[in-house]
Amino acid sequence: MSINYKVCPKCGSKRNLKIIYGEPTIDLFEESEKGNVRLGGCCVPIPTPEYYCCECEYEWNKEEIIDNESFKLEKRIY
Ligand SMILES: [Zn+2]
């Protein structure tokens, strides 16, 4: 089973950005200006979101997608 981590679990949008943490380099800063990445800042939250949705501003990570998928599977079984 392949899971697409890059689809917003909330609205299903594929328009999203990878969130990058830490002190941004000039290159990274330019990428974020162009809308290619999202800068998460120096403080890394726990749990750490990895993707940001451009449509609904929801942030999520792979674990959340896996949880969602296994939840769906459980519902199918019962
Ligand atoms: Zn979304």
PDB file of the backbone (N, CA, C, O) and the ligand in Angstrom, with CONECT records:
HET     ZN  A 101       1
ATOM      1  N   MET A   1       0.858  -1.201   0.000  1.00  0.00           N
ATOM      2  CA  MET A   1       0.000   0.000   0.000  1.00  0.00           C
ATOM      3  C   MET A   1       0.883   1.236   0.000  1.00  0.00           C
ATOM      4  O   MET A   1       1.745   1.408   0.862  1.00  0.00           O
ATOM      5  N   SER A   2       0.649   2.092  -0.987  1.00  0.00           N
ATOM      6  CA  SER A   2       1.431   3.331  -1.001  1.00  0.00           C
ATOM      7  C   SER A   2       0.594   4.475  -0.429  1.00  0.00           C
ATOM      8  O   SER A   2      -0.581   4.641  -0.757  1.00  0.00           O
ATOM      9  N   ILE A   3       1.230   5.245   0.422  1.00  0.00           N
ATOM     10  CA  ILE A   3       0.543   6.377   1.055  1.00  0.00           C
ATOM     11  C   ILE A   3       1.121   7.666   0.492  1.00  0.00           C
ATOM     12  O   ILE A   3       2.337   7.852   0.460  1.00  0.00           O
ATOM     13  N   ASN A   4       0.249   8.543   0.053  1.00  0.00           N
ATOM     14  CA  ASN A   4       0.720   9.842  -0.409  1.00  0.00           C
ATOM     15  C   ASN A   4       0.720  10.824   0.760  1.00  0.00           C
ATOM     16  O   ASN A   4      -0.330  11.262   1.229  1.00  0.00           O
ATOM     17  N   TYR A   5       1.923  11.155   1.216  1.00  0.00           N
ATOM     18  CA  TYR A   5       2.048  12.044   2.374  1.00  0.00           C
ATOM     19  C   TYR A   5       1.768  13.494   2.017  1.00  0.00           C
ATOM     20  O   TYR A   5       1.536  14.336   2.885  1.00  0.00           O
ATOM     21  N   LYS A   6       1.796  13.764   0.717  1.00  0.00           N
ATOM     22  CA  LYS A   6       1.727  15.160   0.306  1.00  0.00           C
ATOM     23  C   LYS A   6       0.323  15.620  -0.045  1.00  0.00           C
ATOM     24  O   LYS A   6       0.146  16.613  -0.750  1.00  0.00           O
ATOM     25  N   VAL A   7      -0.666  14.904   0.442  1.00  0.00           N
ATOM     26  CA  VAL A   7      -2.040  15.347   0.253  1.00  0.00           C
ATOM     27  C   VAL A   7      -2.566  15.788   1.607  1.00  0.00           C
ATOM     28  O   VAL A   7      -2.443  15.069   2.598  1.00  0.00           O
ATOM     29  N   CYS A   8      -3.155  16.981   1.640  1.00  0.00           N
ATOM     30  CA  CYS A   8      -3.653  17.515   2.906  1.00  0.00           C
ATOM     31  C   CYS A   8      -4.694  16.571   3.496  1.00  0.00           C
ATOM     32  O   CYS A   8      -5.678  16.252   2.828  1.00  0.00           O
ATOM     33  N   PRO A   9      -4.496  16.109   4.761  1.00  0.00           N
ATOM     34  CA  PRO A   9      -5.463  15.200   5.381  1.00  0.00           C
ATOM     35  C   PRO A   9      -6.784  15.895   5.702  1.00  0.00           C
ATOM     36  O   PRO A   9      -7.791  15.238   5.964  1.00  0.00           O
ATOM     37  N   LYS A  10      -6.772  17.219   5.680  1.00  0.00           N
ATOM     38  CA  LYS A  10      -7.971  17.953   6.058  1.00  0.00           C
ATOM     39  C   LYS A  10      -8.857  18.262   4.848  1.00  0.00           C
ATOM     40  O   LYS A  10     -10.059  18.001   4.875  1.00  0.00           O
ATOM     41  N   CYS A  11      -8.256  18.824   3.776  1.00  0.00           N
ATOM     42  CA  CYS A  11      -9.074  19.235   2.632  1.00  0.00           C
ATOM     43  C   CYS A  11      -8.745  18.469   1.352  1.00  0.00           C
ATOM     44  O   CYS A  11      -9.415  18.650   0.336  1.00  0.00           O
ATOM     45  N   GLY A  12      -7.701  17.599   1.390  1.00  0.00           N
ATOM     46  CA  GLY A  12      -7.369  16.785   0.229  1.00  0.00           C
ATOM     47  C   GLY A  12      -6.604  17.531  -0.845  1.00  0.00           C
ATOM     48  O   GLY A  12      -6.409  16.996  -1.936  1.00  0.00           O
ATOM     49  N   SER A  13      -6.163  18.756  -0.570  1.00  0.00           N
ATOM     50  CA  SER A  13      -5.437  19.544  -1.564  1.00  0.00           C
ATOM     51  C   SER A  13      -4.024  19.007  -1.774  1.00  0.00           C
ATOM     52  O   SER A  13      -3.377  18.541  -0.836  1.00  0.00           O
ATOM     53  N   LYS A  14      -3.561  19.080  -3.016  1.00  0.00           N
ATOM     54  CA  LYS A  14      -2.181  18.688  -3.293  1.00  0.00           C
ATOM     55  C   LYS A  14      -1.277  19.906  -3.361  1.00  0.00           C
ATOM     56  O   LYS A  14      -0.078  19.778  -3.606  1.00  0.00           O
ATOM     57  N   ARG A  15      -1.839  21.076  -3.146  1.00  0.00           N
ATOM     58  CA  ARG A  15      -1.025  22.302  -3.131  1.00  0.00           C
ATOM     59  C   ARG A  15      -0.482  22.488  -1.725  1.00  0.00           C
ATOM     60  O   ARG A  15      -1.166  23.025  -0.854  1.00  0.00           O
ATOM     61  N   ASN A  16       0.733  22.049  -1.508  1.00  0.00           N
ATOM     62  CA  ASN A  16       1.292  22.218  -0.174  1.00  0.00           C
ATOM     63  C   ASN A  16       2.794  22.390  -0.246  1.00  0.00           C
ATOM     64  O   ASN A  16       3.413  22.154  -1.283  1.00  0.00           O
ATOM     65  N   LEU A  17       3.369  22.803   0.863  1.00  0.00           N
ATOM     66  CA  LEU A  17       4.797  23.100   0.916  1.00  0.00           C
ATOM     67  C   LEU A  17       5.460  22.281   2.005  1.00  0.00           C
ATOM     68  O   LEU A  17       4.845  21.958   3.021  1.00  0.00           O
ATOM     69  N   LYS A  18       6.727  21.949   1.778  1.00  0.00           N
ATOM     70  CA  LYS A  18       7.517  21.296   2.810  1.00  0.00           C
ATOM     71  C   LYS A  18       7.949  22.360   3.815  1.00  0.00           C
ATOM     72  O   LYS A  18       8.378  23.448   3.433  1.00  0.00           O
ATOM     73  N   ILE A  19       7.833  22.039   5.094  1.00  0.00           N
ATOM     74  CA  ILE A  19       8.232  22.994   6.135  1.00  0.00           C
ATOM     75  C   ILE A  19       9.676  22.714   6.525  1.00  0.00           C
ATOM     76  O   ILE A  19      10.045  21.579   6.825  1.00  0.00           O
ATOM     77  N   ILE A  20      10.488  23.770   6.517  1.00  0.00           N
ATOM     78  CA  ILE A  20      11.904  23.628   6.860  1.00  0.00           C
ATOM     79  C   ILE A  20      12.192  24.431   8.119  1.00  0.00           C
ATOM     80  O   ILE A  20      11.853  25.611   8.216  1.00  0.00           O
ATOM     81  N   TYR A  21      12.823  23.769   9.080  1.00  0.00           N
ATOM     82  CA  TYR A  21      13.093  24.411  10.369  1.00  0.00           C
ATOM     83  C   TYR A  21      14.548  24.835  10.481  1.00  0.00           C
ATOM     84  O   TYR A  21      15.415  24.383   9.733  1.00  0.00           O
ATOM     85  N   GLY A  22      14.782  25.707  11.430  1.00  0.00           N
ATOM     86  CA  GLY A  22      16.133  26.166  11.690  1.00  0.00           C
ATOM     87  C   GLY A  22      16.384  27.517  11.055  1.00  0.00           C
ATOM     88  O   GLY A  22      15.502  28.110  10.434  1.00  0.00           O
ATOM     89  N   GLU A  23      17.595  27.985  11.223  1.00  0.00           N
ATOM     90  CA  GLU A  23      18.005  29.261  10.658  1.00  0.00           C
ATOM     91  C   GLU A  23      18.042  29.144   9.133  1.00  0.00           C
ATOM     92  O   GLU A  23      18.815  28.345   8.604  1.00  0.00           O
ATOM     93  N   PRO A  24      17.214  29.932   8.403  1.00  0.00           N
ATOM     94  CA  PRO A  24      17.205  29.758   6.945  1.00  0.00           C
ATOM     95  C   PRO A  24      18.451  30.349   6.292  1.00  0.00           C
ATOM     96  O   PRO A  24      18.938  31.404   6.699  1.00  0.00           O
ATOM     97  N   THR A  25      18.957  29.660   5.280  1.00  0.00           N
ATOM     98  CA  THR A  25      20.037  30.224   4.470  1.00  0.00           C
ATOM     99  C   THR A  25      19.411  31.234   3.507  1.00  0.00           C
ATOM    100  O   THR A  25      18.187  31.307   3.398  1.00  0.00           O
ATOM    101  N   ILE A  26      20.228  31.999   2.820  1.00  0.00           N
ATOM    102  CA  ILE A  26      19.705  32.981   1.865  1.00  0.00           C
ATOM    103  C   ILE A  26      18.947  32.270   0.747  1.00  0.00           C
ATOM    104  O   ILE A  26      17.894  32.733   0.307  1.00  0.00           O
ATOM    105  N   ASP A  27      19.493  31.136   0.290  1.00  0.00           N
ATOM    106  CA  ASP A  27      18.824  30.343  -0.740  1.00  0.00           C
ATOM    107  C   ASP A  27      17.435  29.921  -0.287  1.00  0.00           C
ATOM    108  O   ASP A  27      16.454  30.050  -1.018  1.00  0.00           O
ATOM    109  N   LEU A  28      17.379  29.407   0.951  1.00  0.00           N
ATOM    110  CA  LEU A  28      16.094  28.951   1.474  1.00  0.00           C
ATOM    111  C   LEU A  28      15.116  30.104   1.597  1.00  0.00           C
ATOM    112  O   LEU A  28      13.927  29.965   1.310  1.00  0.00           O
ATOM    113  N   PHE A  29      15.632  31.234   2.024  1.00  0.00           N
ATOM    114  CA  PHE A  29      14.796  32.412   2.178  1.00  0.00           C
ATOM    115  C   PHE A  29      14.192  32.807   0.829  1.00  0.00           C
ATOM    116  O   PHE A  29      13.013  33.149   0.739  1.00  0.00           O
ATOM    117  N   GLU A  30      15.016  32.753  -0.207  1.00  0.00           N
ATOM    118  CA  GLU A  30      14.523  33.076  -1.548  1.00  0.00           C
ATOM    119  C   GLU A  30      13.478  32.070  -2.006  1.00  0.00           C
ATOM    120  O   GLU A  30      12.478  32.437  -2.624  1.00  0.00           O
ATOM    121  N   GLU A  31      13.716  30.798  -1.698  1.00  0.00           N
ATOM    122  CA  GLU A  31      12.741  29.762  -2.065  1.00  0.00           C
ATOM    123  C   GLU A  31      11.397  30.016  -1.380  1.00  0.00           C
ATOM    124  O   GLU A  31      10.338  29.830  -1.980  1.00  0.00           O
ATOM    125  N   SER A  32      11.455  30.441  -0.126  1.00  0.00           N
ATOM    126  CA  SER A  32      10.207  30.694   0.589  1.00  0.00           C
ATOM    127  C   SER A  32       9.505  31.932   0.038  1.00  0.00           C
ATOM    128  O   SER A  32       8.276  32.000   0.019  1.00  0.00           O
ATOM    129  N   GLU A  33      10.290  32.909  -0.409  1.00  0.00           N
ATOM    130  CA  GLU A  33       9.714  34.097  -1.045  1.00  0.00           C
ATOM    131  C   GLU A  33       8.980  33.715  -2.323  1.00  0.00           C
ATOM    132  O   GLU A  33       7.940  34.287  -2.653  1.00  0.00           O
ATOM    133  N   LYS A  34       9.544  32.724  -3.048  1.00  0.00           N
ATOM    134  CA  LYS A  34       8.929  32.259  -4.288  1.00  0.00           C
ATOM    135  C   LYS A  34       7.759  31.337  -4.022  1.00  0.00           C
ATOM    136  O   LYS A  34       7.012  30.986  -4.935  1.00  0.00           O
ATOM    137  N   GLY A  35       7.603  30.945  -2.767  1.00  0.00           N
ATOM    138  CA  GLY A  35       6.505  30.040  -2.430  1.00  0.00           C
ATOM    139  C   GLY A  35       6.836  28.584  -2.685  1.00  0.00           C
ATOM    140  O   GLY A  35       5.939  27.773  -2.916  1.00  0.00           O
ATOM    141  N   ASN A  36       8.119  28.244  -2.646  1.00  0.00           N
ATOM    142  CA  ASN A  36       8.527  26.852  -2.882  1.00  0.00           C
ATOM    143  C   ASN A  36       8.673  26.039  -1.609  1.00  0.00           C
ATOM    144  O   ASN A  36       8.501  24.820  -1.619  1.00  0.00           O
ATOM    145  N   VAL A  37       8.991  26.714  -0.514  1.00  0.00           N
ATOM    146  CA  VAL A  37       9.084  26.035   0.779  1.00  0.00           C
ATOM    147  C   VAL A  37       8.433  26.935   1.831  1.00  0.00           C
ATOM    148  O   VAL A  37       8.172  28.112   1.583  1.00  0.00           O
ATOM    149  N   ARG A  38       8.178  26.364   3.004  1.00  0.00           N
ATOM    150  CA  ARG A  38       7.674  27.179   4.088  1.00  0.00           C
ATOM    151  C   ARG A  38       8.679  27.110   5.228  1.00  0.00           C
ATOM    152  O   ARG A  38       9.097  26.025   5.634  1.00  0.00           O
ATOM    153  N   LEU A  39       9.061  28.261   5.735  1.00  0.00           N
ATOM    154  CA  LEU A  39      10.023  28.299   6.827  1.00  0.00           C
ATOM    155  C   LEU A  39       9.288  28.140   8.153  1.00  0.00           C
ATOM    156  O   LEU A  39       8.348  28.876   8.453  1.00  0.00           O
ATOM    157  N   GLY A  40       9.734  27.166   8.938  1.00  0.00           N
ATOM    158  CA  GLY A  40       9.061  26.861  10.205  1.00  0.00           C
ATOM    159  C   GLY A  40       9.652  27.622  11.378  1.00  0.00           C
ATOM    160  O   GLY A  40       9.096  27.592  12.476  1.00  0.00           O
ATOM    161  N   GLY A  41      10.775  28.306  11.163  1.00  0.00           N
ATOM    162  CA  GLY A  41      11.413  29.043  12.242  1.00  0.00           C
ATOM    163  C   GLY A  41      12.407  28.176  13.000  1.00  0.00           C
ATOM    164  O   GLY A  41      12.600  27.002  12.683  1.00  0.00           O
ATOM    165  N   CYS A  42      13.024  28.768  13.992  1.00  0.00           N
ATOM    166  CA  CYS A  42      14.092  28.071  14.705  1.00  0.00           C
ATOM    167  C   CYS A  42      13.554  27.102  15.748  1.00  0.00           C
ATOM    168  O   CYS A  42      14.208  26.112  16.074  1.00  0.00           O
ATOM    169  N   CYS A  43      12.354  27.386  16.276  1.00  0.00           N
ATOM    170  CA  CYS A  43      11.781  26.511  17.288  1.00  0.00           C
ATOM    171  C   CYS A  43      11.006  25.400  16.597  1.00  0.00           C
ATOM    172  O   CYS A  43      10.050  25.657  15.865  1.00  0.00           O
ATOM    173  N   VAL A  44      11.424  24.172  16.834  1.00  0.00           N
ATOM    174  CA  VAL A  44      10.757  23.032  16.212  1.00  0.00           C
ATOM    175  C   VAL A  44       9.676  22.512  17.158  1.00  0.00           C
ATOM    176  O   VAL A  44       9.983  22.033  18.249  1.00  0.00           O
ATOM    177  N   PRO A  45       8.410  22.605  16.741  1.00  0.00           N
ATOM    178  CA  PRO A  45       7.349  22.128  17.623  1.00  0.00           C
ATOM    179  C   PRO A  45       7.306  20.602  17.675  1.00  0.00           C
ATOM    180  O   PRO A  45       7.726  19.931  16.732  1.00  0.00           O
ATOM    181  N   ILE A  46       6.797  20.060  18.776  1.00  0.00           N
ATOM    182  CA  ILE A  46       6.619  18.608  18.935  1.00  0.00           C
ATOM    183  C   ILE A  46       5.116  18.352  19.098  1.00  0.00           C
ATOM    184  O   ILE A  46       4.527  18.961  19.991  1.00  0.00           O
ATOM    185  N   PRO A  47       4.464  17.520  18.326  1.00  0.00           N
ATOM    186  CA  PRO A  47       4.997  16.849  17.141  1.00  0.00           C
ATOM    187  C   PRO A  47       5.314  17.834  16.027  1.00  0.00           C
ATOM    188  O   PRO A  47       4.721  18.910  15.952  1.00  0.00           O
ATOM    189  N   THR A  48       6.243  17.465  15.172  1.00  0.00           N
ATOM    190  CA  THR A  48       6.766  18.369  14.167  1.00  0.00           C
ATOM    191  C   THR A  48       6.009  18.258  12.844  1.00  0.00           C
ATOM    192  O   THR A  48       6.093  17.222  12.183  1.00  0.00           O
ATOM    193  N   PRO A  49       5.273  19.296  12.438  1.00  0.00           N
ATOM    194  CA  PRO A  49       4.626  19.232  11.127  1.00  0.00           C
ATOM    195  C   PRO A  49       5.680  19.275  10.016  1.00  0.00           C
ATOM    196  O   PRO A  49       6.668  20.002  10.114  1.00  0.00           O
ATOM    197  N   GLU A  50       5.459  18.492   8.971  1.00  0.00           N
ATOM    198  CA  GLU A  50       6.420  18.465   7.865  1.00  0.00           C
ATOM    199  C   GLU A  50       5.892  19.149   6.617  1.00  0.00           C
ATOM    200  O   GLU A  50       6.661  19.586   5.760  1.00  0.00           O
ATOM    201  N   TYR A  51       4.566  19.236   6.523  1.00  0.00           N
ATOM    202  CA  TYR A  51       3.961  19.835   5.331  1.00  0.00           C
ATOM    203  C   TYR A  51       2.937  20.881   5.727  1.00  0.00           C
ATOM    204  O   TYR A  51       2.315  20.804   6.787  1.00  0.00           O
ATOM    205  N   TYR A  52       2.780  21.845   4.863  1.00  0.00           N
ATOM    206  CA  TYR A  52       1.859  22.951   5.090  1.00  0.00           C
ATOM    207  C   TYR A  52       0.911  23.033   3.901  1.00  0.00           C
ATOM    208  O   TYR A  52       1.365  23.029   2.756  1.00  0.00           O
ATOM    209  N   CYS A  53      -0.405  23.108   4.148  1.00  0.00           N
ATOM    210  CA  CYS A  53      -1.385  23.175   3.067  1.00  0.00           C
ATOM    211  C   CYS A  53      -1.617  24.623   2.647  1.00  0.00           C
ATOM    212  O   CYS A  53      -1.906  25.481   3.481  1.00  0.00           O
ATOM    213  N   CYS A  54      -1.486  24.889   1.333  1.00  0.00           N
ATOM    214  CA  CYS A  54      -1.683  26.250   0.826  1.00  0.00           C
ATOM    215  C   CYS A  54      -3.154  26.634   0.820  1.00  0.00           C
ATOM    216  O   CYS A  54      -3.479  27.821   0.796  1.00  0.00           O
ATOM    217  N   GLU A  55      -4.037  25.668   0.841  1.00  0.00           N
ATOM    218  CA  GLU A  55      -5.467  25.952   0.752  1.00  0.00           C
ATOM    219  C   GLU A  55      -6.068  26.279   2.116  1.00  0.00           C
ATOM    220  O   GLU A  55      -6.742  27.297   2.270  1.00  0.00           O
ATOM    221  N   CYS A  56      -5.827  25.418   3.105  1.00  0.00           N
ATOM    222  CA  CYS A  56      -6.499  25.612   4.406  1.00  0.00           C
ATOM    223  C   CYS A  56      -5.517  25.899   5.533  1.00  0.00           C
ATOM    224  O   CYS A  56      -5.927  26.011   6.689  1.00  0.00           O
ATOM    225  N   GLU A  57      -4.218  26.021   5.219  1.00  0.00           N
ATOM    226  CA  GLU A  57      -3.170  26.356   6.189  1.00  0.00           C
ATOM    227  C   GLU A  57      -2.976  25.284   7.255  1.00  0.00           C
ATOM    228  O   GLU A  57      -2.391  25.544   8.306  1.00  0.00           O
ATOM    229  N   TYR A  58      -3.465  24.089   6.981  1.00  0.00           N
ATOM    230  CA  TYR A  58      -3.262  22.985   7.921  1.00  0.00           C
ATOM    231  C   TYR A  58      -1.828  22.489   7.801  1.00  0.00           C
ATOM    232  O   TYR A  58      -1.248  22.497   6.715  1.00  0.00           O
ATOM    233  N   GLU A  59      -1.252  22.052   8.938  1.00  0.00           N
ATOM    234  CA  GLU A  59       0.108  21.510   8.931  1.00  0.00           C
ATOM    235  C   GLU A  59       0.063  20.087   9.464  1.00  0.00           C
ATOM    236  O   GLU A  59      -0.656  19.797  10.421  1.00  0.00           O
ATOM    237  N   TRP A  60       0.833  19.202   8.842  1.00  0.00           N
ATOM    238  CA  TRP A  60       0.802  17.810   9.276  1.00  0.00           C
ATOM    239  C   TRP A  60       2.132  17.134   9.026  1.00  0.00           C
ATOM    240  O   TRP A  60       3.025  17.705   8.400  1.00  0.00           O
ATOM    241  N   ASN A  61       2.260  15.899   9.526  1.00  0.00           N
ATOM    242  CA  ASN A  61       3.469  15.127   9.271  1.00  0.00           C
ATOM    243  C   ASN A  61       3.091  13.696   8.877  1.00  0.00           C
ATOM    244  O   ASN A  61       1.919  13.320   8.882  1.00  0.00           O
ATOM    245  N   LYS A  62       4.112  12.917   8.539  1.00  0.00           N
ATOM    246  CA  LYS A  62       3.885  11.571   8.012  1.00  0.00           C
ATOM    247  C   LYS A  62       3.148  10.680   9.017  1.00  0.00           C
ATOM    248  O   LYS A  62       2.275   9.899   8.640  1.00  0.00           O
ATOM    249  N   GLU A  63       3.505  10.804  10.288  1.00  0.00           N
ATOM    250  CA  GLU A  63       2.860   9.964  11.309  1.00  0.00           C
ATOM    251  C   GLU A  63       1.354  10.166  11.298  1.00  0.00           C
ATOM    252  O   GLU A  63       0.582   9.221  11.464  1.00  0.00           O
ATOM    253  N   GLU A  64       0.954  11.410  11.101  1.00  0.00           N
ATOM    254  CA  GLU A  64      -0.470  11.717  11.112  1.00  0.00           C
ATOM    255  C   GLU A  64      -1.171  11.042   9.938  1.00  0.00           C
ATOM    256  O   GLU A  64      -2.281  10.527  10.076  1.00  0.00           O
ATOM    257  N   ILE A  65      -0.503  11.052   8.771  1.00  0.00           N
ATOM    258  CA  ILE A  65      -1.076  10.402   7.592  1.00  0.00           C
ATOM    259  C   ILE A  65      -1.197   8.901   7.832  1.00  0.00           C
ATOM    260  O   ILE A  65      -2.207   8.289   7.486  1.00  0.00           O
ATOM    261  N   ILE A  66      -0.157   8.313   8.428  1.00  0.00           N
ATOM    262  CA  ILE A  66      -0.183   6.874   8.702  1.00  0.00           C
ATOM    263  C   ILE A  66      -1.308   6.558   9.689  1.00  0.00           C
ATOM    264  O   ILE A  66      -2.032   5.578   9.515  1.00  0.00           O
ATOM    265  N   ASP A  67      -1.454   7.388  10.724  1.00  0.00           N
ATOM    266  CA  ASP A  67      -2.554   7.206  11.679  1.00  0.00           C
ATOM    267  C   ASP A  67      -3.894   7.252  10.972  1.00  0.00           C
ATOM    268  O   ASP A  67      -4.755   6.405  11.210  1.00  0.00           O
ATOM    269  N   ASN A  68      -4.073   8.232  10.107  1.00  0.00           N
ATOM    270  CA  ASN A  68      -5.319   8.377   9.358  1.00  0.00           C
ATOM    271  C   ASN A  68      -5.603   7.138   8.525  1.00  0.00           C
ATOM    272  O   ASN A  68      -6.725   6.632   8.496  1.00  0.00           O
ATOM    273  N   GLU A  69      -4.555   6.655   7.840  1.00  0.00           N
ATOM    274  CA  GLU A  69      -4.730   5.501   6.966  1.00  0.00           C
ATOM    275  C   GLU A  69      -5.090   4.265   7.771  1.00  0.00           C
ATOM    276  O   GLU A  69      -5.972   3.504   7.372  1.00  0.00           O
ATOM    277  N   SER A  70      -4.420   4.052   8.904  1.00  0.00           N
ATOM    278  CA  SER A  70      -4.723   2.850   9.682  1.00  0.00           C
ATOM    279  C   SER A  70      -6.104   2.973  10.314  1.00  0.00           C
ATOM    280  O   SER A  70      -6.776   1.963  10.527  1.00  0.00           O
ATOM    281  N   PHE A  71      -6.531   4.179  10.613  1.00  0.00           N
ATOM    282  CA  PHE A  71      -7.876   4.392  11.135  1.00  0.00           C
ATOM    283  C   PHE A  71      -8.909   3.985  10.082  1.00  0.00           C
ATOM    284  O   PHE A  71      -9.902   3.324  10.383  1.00  0.00           O
ATOM    285  N   LYS A  72      -8.642   4.402   8.829  1.00  0.00           N
ATOM    286  CA  LYS A  72      -9.555   4.036   7.731  1.00  0.00           C
ATOM    287  C   LYS A  72      -9.605   2.518   7.555  1.00  0.00           C
ATOM    288  O   LYS A  72     -10.669   1.940   7.332  1.00  0.00           O
ATOM    289  N   LEU A  73      -8.425   1.880   7.661  1.00  0.00           N
ATOM    290  CA  LEU A  73      -8.359   0.428   7.496  1.00  0.00           C
ATOM    291  C   LEU A  73      -9.169  -0.272   8.583  1.00  0.00           C
ATOM    292  O   LEU A  73      -9.901  -1.224   8.313  1.00  0.00           O
ATOM    293  N   GLU A  74      -9.028   0.214   9.816  1.00  0.00           N
ATOM    294  CA  GLU A  74      -9.773  -0.379  10.922  1.00  0.00           C
ATOM    295  C   GLU A  74     -11.266  -0.284  10.690  1.00  0.00           C
ATOM    296  O   GLU A  74     -12.020  -1.218  10.964  1.00  0.00           O
ATOM    297  N   LYS A  75     -11.682   0.879  10.172  1.00  0.00           N
ATOM    298  CA  LYS A  75     -13.118   1.063   9.931  1.00  0.00           C
ATOM    299  C   LYS A  75     -13.614   0.081   8.877  1.00  0.00           C
ATOM    300  O   LYS A  75     -14.755  -0.379   8.928  1.00  0.00           O
ATOM    301  N   ARG A  76     -12.736  -0.237   7.913  1.00  0.00           N
ATOM    302  CA  ARG A  76     -13.122  -1.168   6.855  1.00  0.00           C
ATOM    303  C   ARG A  76     -13.311  -2.571   7.420  1.00  0.00           C
ATOM    304  O   ARG A  76     -14.191  -3.315   6.986  1.00  0.00           O
ATOM    305  N   ILE A  77     -12.466  -2.924   8.402  1.00  0.00           N
ATOM    306  CA  ILE A  77     -12.520  -4.283   8.958  1.00  0.00           C
ATOM    307  C   ILE A  77     -13.773  -4.469   9.818  1.00  0.00           C
ATOM    308  O   ILE A  77     -14.458  -5.486   9.705  1.00  0.00           O
ATOM    309  N   TYR A  78     -14.072  -3.490  10.675  1.00  0.00           N
ATOM    310  CA  TYR A  78     -15.203  -3.669  11.596  1.00  0.00           C
ATOM    311  C   TYR A  78     -16.534  -3.210  11.002  1.00  0.00           C
ATOM    312  O   TYR A  78     -17.569  -3.301  11.662  1.00  0.00           O
TER     313      TYR A  78
HETATM  314 ZN    ZN A 101      -5.749  21.635   3.341  1.00  0.00          ZN2+
END
